[in-house]
Amino acid sequence: MFSSYIESILIFNGIHIIMALSLYLPFSAGQISLAQAGFMAIGAYASSVMTLFWGFPFYIALFLSGLLSAMTGVLVGFPAIRIKGIYLLLLTLAFGEMVRVFFLNFEFTGGASGMGGMDLQTNFVNVYTIVAILIIFFYRLSKSRMGRAFESMREDELAAEVMGINIVKAKLLAFGVGAFIAGLGGGLYAHYVMYIDSPKFGFLLAVEFFVFVVFGGMEIFWGPIIGTTLLTLIPEVVRFLKEWRMIFYGLVIVVLMIVRPQGLIDKKLVDDITRYAKKLF
Amino acid sequence: MEPRNKQQLLNVEELTTGYAEIVAFREVNISVQHGEMVAIIGANGAGKTSLLRTITGVLRPKKGKIKFDGREIHNLPAYQIVQMGISWVQEGRAIFKRVTIEENLKVGAYHRDKKGMLSDMEITFERFPILKNRRSQLAGTLSGGEQQMLAIARALMSRPRLILLDEPSLGLAPLIVQDIYGIVSDLQSDGITILLVEQNASIALKTADRAYVMETGRIVMEGMTRDLMTDPRVQEAYLGGQR
């Protein structure tokens, strides 16, 4: 369909979108997480073990590794019931590092030498099918009761609690579903690059997802999608700048944060576009 | 005082609450009857807001009991207490500023079904026409008085039997305070029981039926508001009476 170079960029972009959305979900409920790379690692390793060692079909392995990641997400969510803000950031960061170090030392999945030999299962179609499903999911969530609960928790947690929202349940759900999505991202990644080792899933990767979301905007799920796409494509488009291209990348982020601190896409922009589109048709 | 034999909606018995080692208030006894408006007046730091936080389940009591309609509620989580019919309008209003007015109201009706929510929304808009015209605007664009109205309207969306009002006059111009208290009196006429916490003792005593005076974590006085208003101690400490 595309040249293999463009196809690979698009597939990585799709996986990045999935990861950014996995972070956006707890974010939309006011829960900051630097643990998403850890959840991704769990998804990547678990799905690889299932397909490689146990011979599971890819999609079943993908789903199960998402579930495993979700269960871990709920566990991380428990301390988040009481811990907020930068303390939660530190806690989730520490969790991500624990996962990384665990896989570095876990001989069953190759330890420091990593794990390879998975089949190429991930392609443009299945990555973007999952992205499309997630878009529908997030759209429906934003119109739903639980979506409103998340939004009000982000705005004012105490007020949300005394409005009758079970914030314990909502937080665990946000972390759990977010981790599920990250687990899917990990499984897709592992079956695309076909070789994984634990340093890939370090803290820098978590920060990268974080940047995608903040750059794109945290108010609405289109933010992380557009933000990720731009930040994945920009370094490719400006390859002619050679060693200076990452400087350009940084500059784009700095400028946007000054001009639009709320991120590229906010609710108002989406409303304006929808209204304009309705006028056209 | 005649109460006691009347039907009591809220009963706070020997309640003590604190934050870690610090005691916010101790051995507080308060009762509110069906349909009544009761005020708690007192200075900053007297423990009034902590009392409301305990009633709503945000804070756990160290000792004592809270009964709502005969059921003990002091061990229930906050979201269940809302479902039982207690709604809290927080100090400083605590509306969701970056969310539309309509969405604010929808969150207020969180535990109710969609039909009830939509029909109550129309009732709310009749009561507060200002909110109707601006329903799709962000709540943060409202003025202070309008935000207070929204906070009250949002609390009403859960169909409370008891509404807890925390400093509704705070930071508002005197004329707006009159408006807000007009609304509060209307709520009482509609059969909603009200527990009001105020530093502005004069308006609270004018509006409520009965009042408690709270000082440094204890109830020091209680009575009908008409009696308290003429009490020399209340006049001197809270109503700016001459020495």
Interface residues (C-beta under 8 A of the other chain):
Chain A: R145 R148 A149 E151 S152 E155 D156 L158 A159 A160 E161 V162 M163 G164 I165 N166 I167 V168 E219
Chain B: T56 V58 P77 A78 Y79 V82 Q83 S87 W88 Q90 A94 I95 F96 K97 R98 V99 E103 K106 V107 G108 Y110 H111 R154 S158
